[in-house]
Amino acid sequence: MNTVIELLQNRVSCPKLVAPAPNRDELQQILACAVRAPDHARLKPWYYHVIQGKALNELGELFASTIDANNVAQDKLEKTRNMPLRAPLIIVAVCEPQENAKVPAMEQILAVGASIQNMQVAISSLGFGSIWRTGDMAHAKAVKQHFGLSDQGEIVGFIYVGTPDKLPSKPNSSINEYVKYWE
Ligand SMILES: Cc1cc2nc3c(=O)[nH]c(=O)nc-3n(C[C@H](O)[C@H](O)[C@H](O)COP(=O)(O)O)c2cc1C
């Protein structure tokens, strides 16, 4: 089996990630894979914010600020504040859809999704782990504004990146129930 197919068939998401994260040179390689994703009309509707160090704590404060502290249990507030600390590095992949007669916003968001998958595969190939997360914070107005998005813009994913603490096992899935050949 060739190495790309082997990697793709065996990749897993890693919820538990520790240091080290990819270094700057490795990140440049990963991001170069992102911008080779299929992208209708080459609109390049993507942008990537790389968050590490104290910026992770600042992102946690931003997350916490979106919650009404008077109406939520203290542990939920703390959990939200600590979310970005679940990995040593986060790539926030955003889409600002452009007006285009041939390419609806959904296709532009899909292009960013494809770029995320390219990154996840590249991250695995370098021996690191990642997990794609969204959740309420991806839709919170203050978070979207922080990353310079308009009302039409979307946070397509928070990609948590680091070294897998423990590689999760993943059962092999059969393709038969999802595929029909017409010939
Ligand atoms: C668009 C999108 C959003 C996701 N959001 C979350 C999330 O917020 N939290 C989470 O635990 N997993 C989320 N996932 C799922 C994980 O990234 C991962 O795919 C899942 O845990 C299955 O693991 P696997 O990739 O090893 O099969 C999301 C996946 C996608 C494609």
The ligand as a MOL file (V3000), in Angstrom:
LIG
                    3D

  0  0  0     0  0            999 V3000
M  V30 BEGIN CTAB
M  V30 COUNTS 31 33 0 0 0
M  V30 BEGIN ATOM
M  V30 1 C -17.0220 20.4310 10.9640 0
M  V30 2 C -16.6150 19.5620 12.1220 0
M  V30 3 C -16.7940 20.0340 13.4140 0
M  V30 4 C -16.4360 19.2610 14.5080 0
M  V30 5 N -16.5820 19.7610 15.7710 0
M  V30 6 C -16.2130 19.0180 16.8330 0
M  V30 7 C -16.2910 19.5490 18.1480 0
M  V30 8 O -16.6720 20.6980 18.3640 0
M  V30 9 N -15.9280 18.7500 19.1700 0
M  V30 10 C -15.4820 17.4670 18.9610 0
M  V30 11 O -15.1450 16.7860 19.9400 0
M  V30 12 N -15.3740 16.9400 17.7190 0
M  V30 13 C -15.7280 17.6810 16.6570 0
M  V30 14 N -15.6290 17.1650 15.3930 0
M  V30 15 C -15.2490 15.7450 15.2120 0
M  V30 16 C -13.7620 15.4690 15.3480 0
M  V30 17 O -12.9940 16.4010 14.5950 0
M  V30 18 C -13.4260 14.0540 14.8630 0
M  V30 19 O -13.6740 13.9360 13.4800 0
M  V30 20 C -14.2300 13.0000 15.5980 0
M  V30 21 O -13.8540 13.0240 16.9520 0
M  V30 22 C -14.0300 11.5770 15.0230 0
M  V30 23 O -12.6950 11.2150 15.1300 0
M  V30 24 P -11.9070 10.6670 13.8500 0
M  V30 25 O -11.6060 11.8760 12.9920 0
M  V30 26 O -10.6780 10.0160 14.4070 0
M  V30 27 O -12.8030 9.6900 13.1700 0
M  V30 28 C -15.9240 17.9550 14.2990 0
M  V30 29 C -15.7210 17.4940 12.9840 0
M  V30 30 C -16.0650 18.2850 11.9170 0
M  V30 31 C -15.8310 17.7690 10.5090 0
M  V30 END ATOM
M  V30 BEGIN BOND
M  V30 1 1 1 2
M  V30 2 1 2 3
M  V30 3 2 2 30
M  V30 4 2 3 4
M  V30 5 1 4 5
M  V30 6 1 4 28
M  V30 7 2 5 6
M  V30 8 1 6 7
M  V30 9 1 6 13
M  V30 10 2 7 8
M  V30 11 1 7 9
M  V30 12 1 9 10
M  V30 13 2 10 11
M  V30 14 1 10 12
M  V30 15 2 12 13
M  V30 16 1 13 14
M  V30 17 1 14 15
M  V30 18 1 14 28
M  V30 19 1 15 16
M  V30 20 1 16 17
M  V30 21 1 16 18
M  V30 22 1 18 19
M  V30 23 1 18 20
M  V30 24 1 20 21
M  V30 25 1 20 22
M  V30 26 1 22 23
M  V30 27 1 23 24
M  V30 28 2 24 25
M  V30 29 1 24 26
M  V30 30 1 24 27
M  V30 31 2 28 29
M  V30 32 1 29 30
M  V30 33 1 30 31
M  V30 END BOND
M  V30 END CTAB
M  END
